[in-house]
Amino acid sequence: MILSRLTDHLRSHGRASLADLARALDTTPDALEGMLKLLERKGQVRRLEGAPCPGGCCKCDPATLTLYEWAGR
């Protein structure tokens, strides 16, 4: 059920951060990571690594810096 909601969200929005996906699906980033890895292996999702904040403080949540982009059909 959540996997279909995840794919629907990415299809409609194109790309989103891990934190945004977790918020939209009312779950935790940890709960989504396995599903996103599965979708990556299937070629439906691309993981886009975010760059550190320009300030270099390294205090940003990594879930807000990692983006996922829909690549499926």
matplotlib code that plots the C-alpha trace (Angstrom):
import matplotlib.pyplot as plt

x = [0.0, 2.7, 4.8, 2.0, 1.5, 5.2, 5.3, 2.2, 3.7, 7.0, 5.2, 3.1, 5.8, 8.8, 11.3, 11.3, 13.6, 13.5, 12.2, 9.4, 8.4, 8.3, 6.2, 3.8, 3.3, 3.1, 6.1, 9.8, 12.7, 14.0, 10.8, 11.0, 14.7, 14.2, 11.3, 13.3, 16.3, 13.9, 12.6, 16.2, 17.1, 14.1, 15.1, 12.0, 13.7, 17.0, 18.8, 20.3, 22.8, 22.5, 25.4, 26.3, 24.9, 27.0, 27.9, 29.7, 28.2, 27.2, 24.1, 21.5, 19.5, 20.8, 17.2, 16.6, 19.7, 19.0, 16.5, 14.7, 13.5, 10.9, 12.6, 10.0, 7.4]
y = [0.0, 2.5, 1.5, 2.5, 5.8, 6.4, 5.8, 7.9, 10.8, 10.7, 10.3, 13.4, 15.6, 14.4, 14.6, 15.1, 14.9, 11.9, 14.2, 15.5, 12.0, 10.9, 13.9, 13.4, 9.7, 10.1, 7.8, 8.0, 8.3, 5.0, 3.3, 4.6, 3.8, 0.1, 0.9, 3.6, 1.2, -1.4, 1.2, 2.3, -1.3, -1.5, 1.7, 3.6, 6.0, 7.8, 8.9, 12.4, 13.1, 16.6, 18.9, 20.1, 23.5, 26.4, 27.4, 24.1, 23.7, 20.0, 20.5, 19.9, 16.7, 14.3, 13.4, 16.9, 16.8, 13.5, 13.8, 11.1, 11.6, 9.5, 7.8, 5.1, 5.0]
z = [0.0, 1.0, -2.0, -4.4, -2.6, -2.8, -6.5, -7.1, -5.2, -7.1, -10.4, -9.7, -8.2, -10.3, -7.4, -3.7, -0.7, 1.6, 4.4, 2.1, 1.1, 4.7, 5.6, 2.7, 3.4, 7.2, 7.9, 8.8, 6.3, 7.6, 6.7, 3.1, 2.4, 1.7, -0.7, -2.5, -2.9, -4.5, -6.9, -7.7, -8.5, -10.8, -12.6, -11.6, -9.2, -9.3, -6.1, -6.4, -3.7, -2.3, -1.8, 1.7, 2.8, 1.4, 5.0, 5.5, 9.0, 8.4, 10.7, 8.0, 8.2, 5.5, 4.7, 3.4, 1.1, -0.6, -3.5, -5.3, -8.9, -10.7, -13.7, -14.5, -17.2]

ax = plt.figure().add_subplot(projection="3d")
ax.plot(x, y, z, "-o")
ax.set_aspect("equal")
plt.show()
